[in-house]
Amino acid sequence: MIGAFTGCAPDNGEREVHQTQEQGGKDTETGEGSEIQKEFSDLVSELEVITEMESGATTKTEPETELAADYYGSVKVSELDYDSFQSRMTDEEWEGFQQYFPVLRENAPFYYADGGDFTYLNIDGKPVGEGEYALYTRYASEEVIDFEHYIKDWGDFGECLIEEVRVFDLDGDGVQELILQSLPGPMFLILHRENEDFYGWQVVYRGFEALQTNGIYIGSGGAGANCWLCIRFDHEGWLEEILAEEDWGEYYLHGEAVDEDTFWKQVDEYWTENVTGYESKQFADGK
């Protein structure tokens, strides 16, 4: 079973259209009276439509103004209202969020690990040999980048958009990570603070789905190829561990082959609840 995050679509503000119908037909013997009645009926209908339009114009401006002032969704980083998260986050989350303000708001550099640059390791933490099971993946933080360059390094797309923000201690070391979900992709950028230094790891959406409150998430390679994973910051890099793997009818727990029933029994215990994500909010004036 693969969980998925869902968002709330804003009210599109559509109004119900009311139509009036003319009843009856023209009396062949009293045509003139019927014609007058029809003109009167048309006049009443016009007045009702005008009244409805004026009323609608008066009431419609308020939700439109509210929508413009409180837009939640995919927002450019340059238009992101960071302070809006305070009222929605817990005190602990807000405190954890603030520790990354030097990166987000002051453009402090961070050591960057691209999800495509990695080394597979065996159960002993050494590079895998032929026929060995890759229990770990190490991502090295070799590149130094700042947030301004990171968000604009998207080719023709231009500046990336931040969809959701999560603040969560991924590995239980007492340091909360900042998890930014962005477009295009979606992609995730996970930031970690180590004293005064910052480290970031980027991973595609399918490699970091359904993050649970126990730190376990799913990496999906298709309907029959899924891994249950956890990650921790380790010696200036990131170390990802495969807890369980479903590989097209073959099942592994911590690198050991098991039967299907044993596998799913263990996987069921991994599900706790999703880590709360907070939609981005745009500044009221869009600046």
Secondary structure as UniProt FT lines:
FT   HELIX           31..69
FT   STRAND          72..73
FT   STRAND          75..76
FT   HELIX           77..79
FT   HELIX           82..85
FT   TURN            86..88
FT   HELIX           91..98
FT   TURN            99..100
FT   HELIX           101..104
FT   TURN            105..106
FT   STRAND          110..114
FT   TURN            115..116
FT   STRAND          118..121
FT   TURN            123..124
FT   TURN            130..131
FT   STRAND          136..140
FT   STRAND          143..145
FT   HELIX           147..152
FT   HELIX           155..157
FT   STRAND          161..168
FT   STRAND          177..183
FT   TURN            184..186
FT   STRAND          187..194
FT   TURN            195..196
FT   STRAND          197..204
FT   HELIX           205..207
FT   TURN            213..214
FT   STRAND          217..222
FT   TURN            223..224
FT   STRAND          225..234
FT   TURN            235..236
FT   STRAND          237..247
FT   TURN            248..249
FT   STRAND          250..253
FT   TURN            254..255
FT   STRAND          256..258
FT   HELIX           260..268
FT   TURN            269..270
FT   STRAND          278..282
FT   TURN            284..285
//
